[in-house]
Amino acid sequence: MAEFGSCAIKLQTQLNSTGPFLNGLSGTLFQQDNARPHTARFAQDFLRHFQTLPWPANSPDLFPVEDVWDQLIVQSCHSVHDLELAVQDLWAHLPQDNIRCLINSMPDRVAACIAAGGGPTRY
């Protein structure tokens, strides 16, 4: 049960630090994949303040940024500020060819999802 408590605290911390950033972006849509942590009451209360894209529960994640997260290897940071700086630096130096390939893969991702009847795909 202590593990659940630490996960809830971590989620709460992440959402609290993300909210001000999202509020500063007018016309922004928030996308989340309805993963179990995103359906927690705290997360739902947070998301109520933003326009979100509809996304069916337990759907394959077609959002290519998931592949980008795998490229962002963050060293251990001692503060939220250090983490912010590390992620911003890594993000700024991501090879644009990788990003372009992910964006260009969207038609194939959608086709694979349709072919799999909404089930898992190779993506």
Secondary structure as UniProt FT lines:
FT   HELIX           2..23
FT   TURN            26..27
FT   HELIX           36..39
FT   HELIX           41..47
FT   TURN            48..49
FT   TURN            57..58
FT   HELIX           65..71
FT   HELIX           80..92
FT   HELIX           96..104
FT   HELIX           106..115
FT   TURN            116..118
//
